Amino acid sequence: MKSTPPAPADSLDALYKGYHGWLLVWLRRRLECPQHAADMAQDTFVRVLATGRYVAPREPRAFLATVARRLLIDRGRRHKLEQAYREALALHVEHLEQAPSPEQVMAALQALEQIDRALSKMAPRVRQAFVLRHLEGLPHAEIAERLQVSTKSVQSYLVQALLLCHAAAQDCL
């Protein structure tokens, strides 16, 4: 059986007509997907076309195989990068769904500013009782023990603190 002589590749058109079929078969063996092979064959010729001035290669098959191999390497790198991105995104999806909206963040910041203004107007013991109750979650009896006052005094401090917070909120409206 005679092998067919290689087609001349003096122009890009001649290279495409003479070797596109061969390149397609070569890529199908490597990619095991005819659609990906067809895309990669086109990408190979686009890459050759994008170089600007065409110079006929001495070994057109080796030349096309080299260009295609480099594209396959780029494709593999891109695939790994996309996979890593998808995995990282999947890890953060849970947190993204639970994340507050920008409006909720803004509302929380405004509330904190109001509380800060109210805290700055409170007497030291009132402020301390408020912080121990609402930030540290201590019960009235433990706050009373720490401040060395009665639980009735703690209740009074907390009422004063809440009234000042309410007044600060009203000032903002």
C-alpha positions in Angstrom: 0.0 0.0 0.0 1.4 3.3 -1.0 1.3 6.2 1.3 0.1 9.5 -0.1 2.7 12.1 -0.5 2.4 15.0 1.9 0.4 17.9 0.5 2.4 21.1 -0.2 1.8 23.8 2.5 3.1 26.9 0.7 0.1 29.0 1.9 -2.2 28.9 4.9 -5.0 27.9 2.7 -3.0 25.0 1.4 -2.0 24.0 4.9 -5.6 23.9 6.0 -6.9 22.0 3.0 -4.0 19.6 3.1 -3.7 18.8 6.8 -7.0 19.7 8.6 -8.3 16.2 8.2 -5.1 14.6 9.4 -5.0 17.0 12.4 -8.6 16.2 13.3 -7.9 12.5 13.4 -4.7 13.1 15.5 -6.7 15.2 18.0 -9.6 12.7 18.2 -7.2 10.0 19.3 -6.0 12.3 22.1 -9.2 13.9 23.2 -11.7 11.0 22.7 -14.4 13.6 21.8 -15.0 14.5 18.2 -16.5 17.9 19.1 -13.5 18.9 21.3 -11.2 17.6 18.6 -13.0 19.7 15.9 -12.8 22.8 18.2 -9.1 22.2 18.9 -8.3 21.8 15.2 -10.0 25.1 14.5 -8.1 26.7 17.4 -4.8 25.3 16.0 -5.4 27.0 12.7 -6.6 30.2 14.4 -3.4 30.2 16.4 -1.3 29.8 13.2 -3.3 32.6 11.5 -2.9 34.9 14.5 0.9 34.8 14.3 0.7 37.2 11.4 2.9 36.4 8.5 2.7 32.8 7.4 5.9 31.0 6.7 5.5 27.5 5.2 6.8 24.9 7.6 9.2 22.2 6.3 7.3 19.5 8.3 3.6 20.6 8.3 2.4 17.7 10.4 5.1 18.2 13.1 4.4 21.9 13.0 0.6 21.5 13.5 1.1 18.8 16.1 3.4 21.2 18.1 0.9 24.0 17.9 -2.0 21.7 18.9 0.0 20.1 21.7 0.6 23.6 23.2 -3.0 24.4 22.9 -3.8 21.1 24.7 -1.4 22.1 27.5 -3.1 25.5 27.8 -6.5 23.8 27.8 -5.4 21.5 30.6 -4.1 24.4 32.7 -7.3 26.3 32.1 -9.3 23.3 33.1 -7.3 22.8 36.3 -7.7 26.5 37.2 -11.5 26.4 36.5 -11.8 23.3 38.6 -9.9 24.9 41.5 -12.2 27.9 41.2 -15.3 25.8 41.2 -14.1 23.9 44.3 -13.3 27.2 46.1 -16.6 28.6 45.1 -18.5 25.5 46.3 -16.8 25.9 49.7 -18.0 29.5 50.0 -21.5 29.0 48.7 -22.8 28.2 52.1 -21.3 31.4 53.5 -22.6 33.5 50.6 -26.1 32.3 51.1 -25.9 33.2 54.8 -24.2 36.6 54.3 -26.2 39.6 55.1 -27.3 41.9 52.3 -25.7 45.4 52.0 -28.9 46.9 53.4 -28.7 44.7 56.5 -25.1 45.5 57.0 -25.9 49.2 56.7 -28.8 48.9 59.2 -26.6 47.0 61.6 -23.8 49.7 61.4 -26.4 52.4 62.0 -27.7 50.6 65.0 -24.2 50.2 66.4 -23.5 53.9 65.9 -26.7 54.7 67.8 -25.8 52.3 70.7 -22.3 53.9 70.7 -23.8 57.4 71.0 -26.1 56.1 73.8 -23.2 54.4 75.6 -21.1 57.5 75.6 -23.9 59.4 77.4 -24.3 56.7 80.1 -22.9 56.9 83.6 -20.0 54.4 84.0 -22.0 51.9 86.1 -25.0 52.1 83.8 -22.7 51.5 80.8 -21.0 48.6 82.6 -24.3 46.9 83.5 -25.5 47.3 79.9 -22.3 45.8 78.4 -22.2 42.9 80.9 -25.9 42.0 80.2 -26.1 42.5 76.5 -22.6 41.8 75.2 -21.4 39.2 77.7 -24.9 37.8 78.5 -24.5 37.7 82.3 -27.6 37.3 84.5 -28.7 40.2 86.8 -27.4 38.4 89.9 -23.8 38.0 88.5 -23.8 41.6 87.3 -24.8 42.8 90.8 -22.0 40.7 92.3 -19.4 42.2 89.9 -20.6 45.7 90.4 -21.1 45.1 94.1 -24.7 46.5 94.0 -28.1 44.9 94.5 -30.0 43.2 91.7 -32.6 46.0 92.0 -29.8 48.5 91.2 -28.8 46.4 88.2 -32.4 46.4 86.9 -32.5 50.2 87.4 -29.2 50.6 85.4 -30.5 48.5 82.6 -33.7 50.4 82.4 -31.7 53.7 82.2 -29.5 52.2 79.5 -32.4 51.1 77.4 -34.1 54.5 77.7 -30.9 56.2 76.5 -30.7 53.7 73.6 -34.3 54.4 72.7 -33.7 58.1 72.8 -30.6 57.8 70.6 -32.7 55.8 68.1 -35.4 58.5 68.1 -32.8 61.2 67.5 -31.8 59.5 64.2 -35.4 59.3 62.9 
